[in-house]
């Protein structure tokens, strides 16, 4: 993941340096947090934004994409923030859930179910408060993500977000939605971070939604899931931001022994998006299921990148990623499973499948295995193809209009990943969003 020297500084890189120079004294955090920011900024000054000569970013040249970096939004009151959230729509309107709201990277307690969550054993703290008091560990990342440029850029500017601490053996009665909403009236930058500490034996379902934005917006979020012994976490991340937005969303997962994580990422919005996931097993007998759904059209560019680090023995991982590409859009899948020398009895299985709806659709695939142990079961596979014309003919012969038949076939293609979410109402919400995407083409 090491960066190459950037050469001449771009306009956006100059703006980033000027922004940090302007904001550094006002960003929250104790002395150790400030040192972490300065270290991240020093790395940025050396390497700049990631570009195509950096192996992990060769398909997604962020340096070329960002021509300019907008300022961070001024704080808004709850009324103004609530209007932004309402305008963005509510994909989970039919789901009984708790809600926590971030607007332009800032947490709004007045729009959030903080007290109700406290009654269930969940402590919610604004990240700004946590950074100021005891935030030294909140910028820590797994070794496999230590050099990631987007995470470093988030650390430079991150001023708010959430810390959710779920008490041991707590089983939440309903999901928790975390809304990340962007202003639609003017371009802004955001750099929020959500840290979820799932206590031993706890069970929680999180629904992260990324909505809003406009031409020139730049969203760079990090969600850090720290899963203790015996805990079970389901995290469904749905990104539907506006077409002109640049989105980089990172999920960090660390798992202690006997834990189970299911991470579902759906990338539908933004003109340029990179969804990256880093999973590390720290304790034995754990399992991670990573599922991805990408749907792109027009000139969209969406990248799903993941790294799974089997650092201890007796752990299982499953990766299933489905991509639908239409028009002249570009989809990317990069996946890597690492098995450390002592991580015997590892079982890691990766599959990516692509459905191309246009002859101009472009899909780049890069599955990898790095195995340094001998008693393991690991494999990866990749397929890419078009809609089965025989199946389409079969449906049309039974009186189903062509557009509806195509929708049914795309839903069938994606269903294996969507249904893994488990919660029936949440699955229905995902399927409705997929149908909406498909119907917009008609």
Protein Blocks (a to p, Z undefined) as FASTA:
>chain_A
ZZcdebjadfklmmmmmmmmmmmmmpgcdfklmmmmmmmmmmmmmnopadfklmklmmmc
fklmmmbdcdddddddfklmmmmmmmnopfklmpccdddddeehiacfklpcfklmmmno
pacddfklmmmmmmmlmmgccfklmmgmklmmmmmmombdcdddddehiacfbdcddddd
ddfkbccdddddddddddehiacddddddeeddehiacdddddddddehiacddddddfb
dfkbccdddddddddehiacddddddfbhjbdcdddddddfbghiacddddddddehjbc
cddddddddfbghiacddddddddehjbdcdddddddddfklghiacddddddddfbfkb
ccddddddddfbfbdcdddddddddddfklmmmmmmnopafklmmmmmmmmmmmmmmmmn
opamlmmmmmmmmmmmmmmmZZ
